[in-house]
Amino acid sequence: MYVRTLAALATSVLLAPSLAVGQTIPGDVTFEVPINLTRLDPAITRVRVVCVIYSTAIPGHDRRIRGAPAPAGLAGNLEIPVSSGRVVTTANVVVRISPTALKDPAGKSANYECSIGAALRSGDWWWFGNDQQVPAPFRMASPPQSLTGTFMW
């Protein structure tokens, strides 16, 4: 399944879902995320796009940790090197779906969330943000927002 997403990432970011095309169940899900990040802090060496799928078709979807809901999800990520303070490309993030990953998925919905973070030369990873708790290299006036959406298996 391909879930096309739009990400206009410059100093401000817009993420919006587009078309979800059918798949054979089970099958991998690919999120195509165009990225246009410019003027990144020179200390940032890599950008990571992480996509997670949550669904009642995933065994353990109703689990709880310390009494709080902690739904099971399936995730995929892609790391992209930064060149001259820029990442301008399409990230094809694949979430692998094994034959045993889903239980009776036909007709069930799935929610997804894709987020964008980055790494420093030191290897420290952070999500982009705009508050004082976010280290300076990752702080932006309009940081990337998580992309969310729904599709049917």
ZIHUJO-V204511 format. One record per run of one state. SS is the DSSP state (H for helix, E for strand, - for the rest). FROM is the first residue (numbers start at 0). TO is the last residue. If there is no record, write none. Layout:
# ZIHUJO-V204511
ss->[SS/SS]
from->[FROM/FROM]
to->[TO/TO]
This chain:
# ZIHUJO-V204511
ss->[-/E/-/E/-/E/-/E/-/E/-/E/-/E/-/E/-/E/-/E/-/E/-/E/-/E/-/E/-/H/E/-/E/-]
from->[0/1/9/12/20/28/37/43/55/57/58/63/65/67/69/72/81/82/83/85/95/101/102/108/120/124/127/128/129/135/138/139/146/152]
to->[0/8/11/19/27/36/42/54/56/57/62/64/66/68/71/80/81/82/84/94/100/101/107/119/123/126/127/128/134/137/138/145/151/152]
